[in-house]
Amino acid sequence: MFSVVRASDPAELDSRSRVSDRLPGSSRDYRYKLRDRALWRMRFDTPILAVAIRSAGSILASHGESRFETEVSMKGGESDVFAFSAPLRGSMTLIHRGVPITANSSGGLVCRLASDTRLVTSDDSVRTNVFVKVAQAEEALEHMLDRRLTEPLAFSPSLDWGHGLAASLKSQLDFVLQEFDRPDGIATNAVALASTTDLILTLILRGAKHNHTHHLDAGPSCAVPAYVHRAEEFMRANSASPIRVADIAAAAGCSVRTLNAVFQRFRGQVPLAALQAIRLALVHTELSQGADGLCIGAVSRRYGFTNASRFNLAFQRRHGETPRDVIRRASRS
């Protein structure tokens, strides 16, 4: 579950007692400061700032609330994470080298805090954040491009959640926040977490504009179908394990970029979608065997499906019947 830090005294936000020191997994010196100096000497009975945070694998998610306009800055070098922020109420303004960029509930911000970057939240602000490691995002991009990067990955700071893959990214980030708040969600299931991490990285690199977007849009190289067969064999053999797209590509003997290309060409879907279909098929097979005392939840979780409603919807869409329908038919047989 999320760890929550609350502050009711403006003095708790300054450099002497740093809220960030109380956040689990925080390795950077983040500073919080009320923008209205008149509030600095006041005391409040209820929290003026609350931050909830949880990490799992390489993903860190947080939920923040501020009663008053608050400035967030960082001391020292550049952060080692990209923050994808979505205001739910109020607004957020990113100030990079003196240039402000504001987002409200219809958009978002991509931020990599540094000494010359500040983030300002408005009065009565509620926002969510999902953080991914810079190194992991760059590694995923190198796999997509099938070459080393010639310059560090840098995102355009503004995000429009209204269309395309950016809308899909927003939906997935919301899903992560919901799942991290569940004691039995994807944060506790290594199989589901690995697939979710790959999906988030793919949507980030495809749905958010960055300095390498034009290289991704240039089109993938061609390959032979043998890669597809080797990849599918590997996925079937390891479907109950926390495998990543890079693992599938290595087993197929090609790059991630080539793997995506051949699956799109010969299967009409990305490898992650093929992996989900394989896992759904294996769940269907186990349920069809009709073993006594069979638990749908236990079987589905073994293959990385931690959200019951999403699993049931995907299963029914794939097989045209519900998991319970399969068990009932198997029992009659």
Buried (B, 14 or more C-beta within 10 A) or exposed (E): EBBBBBBBBBEBBBEEEBBBEBBEEBEBEBBBBBEEEEBEEEEEEEBBBBBBBBBBBBBBBBBBBBBBBBBBBBEEEBBEBBBBBBBBEBBBBBBBEEEEBBBEBEBBBBBBBBEEBBBBBBEEBBBBBBBBBBEBBBBBBBBBBBEEBEEEBEBEBBBBBEEEBBBBBBEBBBBBBEBBBEEEBBBBBBBBBBBBBBBBBBBBBBBBBBEBBEBBEEEBEEBEEEBBEBBBEBBEEBBEEBBBBBBBBBBBEBBBBBBBBBBEEBBEEBBBEBBBBBBBBBBBEBBEEBEEEBEBEEBBBBBBBBBBEEBBEBBBEBBEEBBEBBBEEBEEE
